[in-house]
Amino acid sequence: METFGDKIRVARESKGLILRQVASSLDIDQAIISKFERGERKPSKEQVEKFAEFYHLDKNQLITTWLSDQIAHTIYEENNIEEVLKVAEEKAKYLKAIQDEK
């Protein structure tokens, strides 16, 4: 299963780019991009959007991968993963409904 880091590394390599080139174009330190690719550091949503635009990747798919990485990392050691996800989904829908009413 591909992580956010996998996706941006594959995109970079498929374009024949080195980290220095990507770092220069995105104004993100190349060491930080390397850590993103290895899953050692988590990018901000703004940075995820920059990568999507730079690599011409579907922004929604890349954000979904990034968010799912965060959620999976947070709950993977829990015994009741399915229940946690179900309750979180219900809460997210509730919060979205409240926001939509405003």
ZIWOPE-V776287 format. One record per residue. BURIAL is # if it has 9 or more other ideal C-beta (glycine too) atoms within 8 Angstrom, else .. D_CENTER is the distance of its C-alpha to the mean C-alpha in whole Angstrom. Layout:
burial/d_center
BURIAL/D_CENTER
BURIAL/D_CENTER
This chain:
burial/d_center
./13
./11
#/8
#/5
#/8
#/10
#/9
#/10
#/13
#/14
#/14
#/15
./18
./19
./20
./22
./20
./20
#/18
./21
./21
#/17
#/17
./20
./19
#/16
./18
#/16
./17
#/17
./17
#/14
#/13
#/14
#/13
#/9
#/11
./12
#/10
./12
./11
./8
#/7
./8
./7
./10
#/9
#/6
#/9
#/11
#/10
#/10
./13
#/15
#/14
./15
#/12
./12
#/10
./10
./9
#/6
#/5
./7
#/5
#/2
./5
./7
#/7
#/8
#/10
./12
./12
./14
#/16
./17
./20
./21
./24
./24
#/20
./21
./23
#/20
#/18
./21
./22
#/18
./18
./22
./21
./18
./21
./23
./21
./20
./24
./25
./23
./24
./28
./28
